[in-house]
Amino acid sequence: MGSRGRTAFGILIAVQAAHSVEEYVFRLFDVFGPARFVSGLFSNDLETGFAIANTAIVMFGVWCYAARVRPGHRSGRAFAWFWVILELGNGVGHLTIAASRGAYFPGVATAPALMAVALYLAARLTAAPSRS
């Protein structure tokens, strides 16, 4: 993966952090059952559980960048593809739910950015030859 792909991965994780903040501020855990469930795994207080879960997600992304993608570890491409798929699904999910409800849904404002960066990263990963 080239330097543009590594940079795109870092930006993707930063956008995920912004997405997590949007979801927290607009209380996704109050309106979406799966978010309530995951939040409840971390704390009886859903707000706290949601913050912990999303911090863990973002920190995993930071670790992927720092330990696998940036240094060019042989597993870096696989981690990058994992995040591409995850964030495309995340973005599509938010947009689909908002469209079906005909109203704002927490996370929908940053979903297009997640998808755009994930698609750019996918293009970089597809264009870059993989190392054996």
Residue pairs with C-beta under 8 A, 6 or more apart in sequence:
1 9
1 69
1 72
1 76
1 77
1 80
1 124
1 125
1 128
2 124
2 128
4 124
5 80
5 121
5 124
5 125
5 128
6 65
6 69
6 70
8 117
8 120
8 121
8 124
9 64
9 65
9 69
9 80
9 83
9 121
10 65
10 69
10 70
11 117
12 61
12 83
12 84
12 87
12 114
12 117
12 118
12 121
13 58
13 61
13 62
13 64
13 65
13 83
15 87
15 110
15 113
15 114
15 117
16 57
16 58
16 61
16 87
16 114
17 58
17 61
18 110
18 113
19 90
19 107
19 110
19 111
19 113
19 114
20 54
20 55
20 57
20 58
22 106
22 107
22 109
22 110
23 29
23 35
23 50
23 54
23 106
23 107
24 47
24 50
24 51
24 54
25 106
26 104
26 106
26 107
27 47
27 106
28 35
28 50
28 106
28 107
29 35
29 36
29 39
29 46
29 47
29 49
29 50
30 36
30 46
31 105
31 106
32 97
32 106
35 50
36 46
38 49
38 50
38 53
39 46
39 47
39 48
39 49
39 50
39 53
40 46
40 49
41 49
41 53
42 48
42 49
42 50
42 52
42 53
43 49
43 52
61 83
64 79
64 80
64 82
64 83
67 73
68 75
68 76
68 79
69 76
69 79
69 80
70 76
74 131
77 125
77 130
80 121
80 125
81 122
81 125
83 118
83 121
84 118
84 119
84 121
84 122
84 125
87 114
87 115
87 117
87 118
88 114
88 115
88 118
88 119
88 122
90 107
90 111
90 114
91 111
91 112
91 114
91 115
91 118
92 111
92 115
94 105
94 107
94 108
94 111
95 108
95 111
95 112
95 115
97 105
97 108
98 104
98 105
98 108
